[in-house]
């Protein structure tokens, strides 16, 4: 099989095009989710300012939204073939990724 035949088959592969469409859609959803994180951060700041404590339900939702953004980023960078919510369940509020500083 020549390179030209392989290239033409890739252009005709509907699963790649379908993934590309979903990558665009999830890219926009991810942008909106990051905007929501900003809104949550502002609200949490005012909560801290007025009550000296964070809003617990919003904290839990913020963490699950961060995990959702992580799932979207994993899908967009082709580190995962798993489609994010609504094609799979909404992520838990348990941390998916933890930063560990270098020693």
Buried (B, 14 or more C-beta within 10 A) or exposed (E): EEEEEEEEEEEEEEEEEEBEEBBEEBEEBBEEBEEBEEEBEEBBEEBEEEEEEBBEEBBEBBBBBBBBBBBBBBBBEEEBEEBBBEEEEEBEBEEBEEEEEEE
